[in-house]
Amino acid sequence: MSDIEFVDSPPPAAAGRGLSREVEELIDKLKTEPGRWAIVDRGDRRGSRFRTLQRRGCEVAGRMVDGEHLLYARWPEDAS
């Protein structure tokens, strides 16, 4: 069994606001070229970004290319 450390409470969450701002900037860039795919993330941490982009209207796809996880996204051509 691994060691554990007890604490009074976890620190406040900080990732949500930063990720949201980062995703909005990414979507703004994708909107400049609707329908064109872009690699928007690399590595194993792509799951939450995949869902976030999808919820905000992007088309997304995850692929393994040469042993590397890649996250592709595009803004749909017919979206406003």
C-alpha positions in Angstrom: 0.0 0.0 0.0 1.3 3.5 -0.8 1.7 6.2 1.8 -1.0 8.8 2.2 -1.1 12.2 3.7 -4.1 13.6 5.5 -5.0 17.3 5.0 -7.7 19.6 6.3 -9.0 20.3 2.8 -7.8 20.5 -0.8 -6.7 23.8 -2.2 -9.2 25.8 -4.4 -9.5 24.6 -8.0 -7.5 26.8 -10.4 -7.6 24.8 -13.7 -11.1 25.6 -14.7 -10.7 29.3 -15.5 -7.4 28.9 -17.2 -8.6 26.0 -19.4 -11.8 27.9 -20.3 -9.8 31.0 -21.4 -7.3 28.8 -23.4 -10.2 26.9 -25.1 -11.9 30.1 -26.1 -8.7 31.4 -27.7 -8.3 28.1 -29.5 -11.9 28.2 -30.8 -11.4 31.8 -32.0 -8.4 30.6 -34.0 -10.3 27.6 -35.4 -13.1 30.0 -36.5 -10.7 31.9 -38.7 -10.5 28.8 -41.0 -13.8 26.9 -40.7 -13.7 23.3 -41.9 -9.9 23.1 -41.7 -8.5 20.5 -39.2 -5.8 21.5 -36.8 -3.7 19.5 -34.2 -4.7 21.2 -31.0 -3.1 18.9 -28.4 -0.6 16.1 -28.0 -0.2 13.5 -25.3 -2.4 11.7 -22.8 -4.2 14.7 -21.3 -6.5 15.3 -24.3 -9.7 13.7 -22.8 -11.1 16.8 -21.0 -10.2 19.1 -23.9 -11.8 16.7 -26.4 -15.1 16.9 -24.5 -14.9 20.7 -23.9 -14.3 21.5 -27.5 -17.1 19.2 -28.6 -19.5 20.8 -26.2 -18.6 24.2 -27.5 -19.4 23.3 -31.1 -16.1 22.0 -32.6 -15.7 18.8 -34.5 -13.0 16.7 -32.7 -11.1 13.5 -33.3 -8.4 11.7 -31.4 -5.8 9.6 -33.2 -2.6 7.7 -32.4 0.1 8.7 -34.9 3.5 7.1 -34.7 2.9 6.2 -31.1 1.8 9.7 -30.1 -1.8 10.7 -29.1 -3.0 13.6 -31.2 -6.2 15.7 -30.8 -7.6 17.2 -33.9 -10.3 19.9 -34.0 -12.0 22.1 -36.5 -14.8 24.6 -36.5 -17.6 23.4 -38.8 -18.0 25.2 -42.1 -21.7 25.6 -41.8 -21.6 26.9 -38.2 -22.2 30.6 -37.5 
